[in-house]
C-alpha cells in the first residue's frame, strides 16, 4: 500500500512539472509569445478565420474546443499537443 502511495505522489509531481506551453498570438502585428497552459488546457490551437473579418489566433486550448473549432465552417483550426507546436 505504501509503495502505491509513493508511486502516485511521484507520478503527480512528474505530471505537474510537464505543463504544456503554446505560442500565444492574436490578429495583426502578432508576435509569438509563449504561454504556459492552465490546468485542463491540453492542446495548442492555431486558428484562421477564412471569412470576414479574417482574424487569427494561437493559444492554449482544450482538445475538445480545438476539435469543435476545426469542424466549424469558416475556421481553419489546427490542434496539437506538444510544446510550441502551434
C-alpha positions in Angstrom: 0.0 0.0 0.0 2.8 2.4 0.9 4.6 1.6 -2.4 1.4 2.5 -4.3 1.1 5.8 -2.5 4.7 6.7 -3.1 4.3 5.9 -6.8 1.2 8.1 -7.1 2.9 11.0 -5.4 5.9 10.7 -7.8 3.6 10.5 -10.8 1.7 13.6 -9.7 5.0 15.5 -9.3 6.2 14.5 -12.7 2.9 15.4 -14.3 2.8 18.8 -12.6 6.3 19.6 -13.9 5.3 19.0 -17.5 2.9 21.8 -18.2 2.1 22.4 -21.9 3.5 25.6 -23.5 1.9 27.2 -26.5 2.5 30.2 -28.7 0.1 33.0 -27.9 -0.8 35.5 -30.6 -3.9 37.4 -31.7 -4.5 39.2 -35.1 -2.3 41.7 -36.9 1.1 42.5 -35.6 1.2 39.2 -33.9 4.4 38.4 -32.0 4.6 34.9 -30.8 4.9 34.9 -27.0 4.9 31.7 -25.1 2.0 30.9 -22.8 2.1 28.2 -20.1 -1.2 26.5 -20.3 -3.6 26.4 -17.3 -4.7 23.1 -15.8 -7.2 21.4 -18.2 -5.8 23.0 -21.3 -4.3 20.0 -23.0 -3.8 21.4 -26.6 -2.3 24.2 -28.6 -4.5 25.8 -31.3 -3.8 27.8 -34.3 -7.0 29.2 -35.9 -7.6 31.2 -39.1 -11.0 32.8 -39.8 -11.4 32.4 -43.6 -14.4 34.8 -43.7 -14.7 38.4 -42.8 -13.1 39.8 -40.5 -10.3 37.3 -41.4 -8.7 37.2 -37.9 -6.4 34.5 -36.5 -5.1 33.4 -33.1 -2.7 31.0 -31.4 -3.1 30.0 -27.8 -3.7 27.2 -25.3 -7.0 25.3 -25.6 -8.7 22.2 -24.7 -8.6 19.4 -27.3 -12.5 19.4 -27.3 -12.7 23.1 -28.1 -10.0 22.9 -30.7 -11.7 20.0 -32.5 -15.0 21.8 -32.4 -13.5 24.9 -34.0 -11.7 22.7 -36.6 -15.1 21.4 -37.7 -16.7 24.9 -37.9 -17.3 26.3 -41.4 -15.2 29.5 -42.0 -12.5 28.5 -39.5 -9.3 26.6 -40.3 -8.1 25.3 -36.9 -5.1 23.0 -36.2 -4.8 21.2 -32.9 -1.6 19.8 -31.4 -0.3 18.7 -28.0 3.4 19.3 -27.8 5.2 22.4 -26.6 5.0 25.4 -29.0 3.6 23.2 -31.8 1.2 25.9 -33.0 
